[in-house]
Structures are given as C-alpha cells and as structure tokens.
C-alpha cells in the first residue's frame, strides 16, 4: 500500500495553472511545438495569471519584493 504525499501549496498552484492553461490547447506534434507551448505557458504563468493567494502575478511580486 502506497501513501500519497501531501501536495505543497506551491506545487498545487502550479499544477492547477498548468491544467487550466493547457485544457483547450491541442497536443504538440513535435518537440519544437512543445517547447513553444511551454514558453508561452511560462510567460502566462509569470506575467499574466494572478496567483490565487495574492491576486498578483509572480513578476509583480518579484518587483514588489526586490524592486527590479
């Protein structure tokens, strides 16, 4: 019997965002398409999507904390 480890809040947030972003997207046909989709996801995740706990994007949080 295997026990499922509890998912950390950060991993859960990422997983939910990943599922949301890719739910209506077609599967990539090759590595080039896969890399393009992942690049688009990373941009969306860091610069467009607001985090559920802060209401800010990771980029906004970084700028707020580090001033960059």
Secondary structure, DSSP 8 states (H G I E B T S, - for coil): --------HHHHHHHHHHHHHHTTS---SSHHHHHHHHHHHHHHHHHTS--TTTSS-HHHHHHHHH--
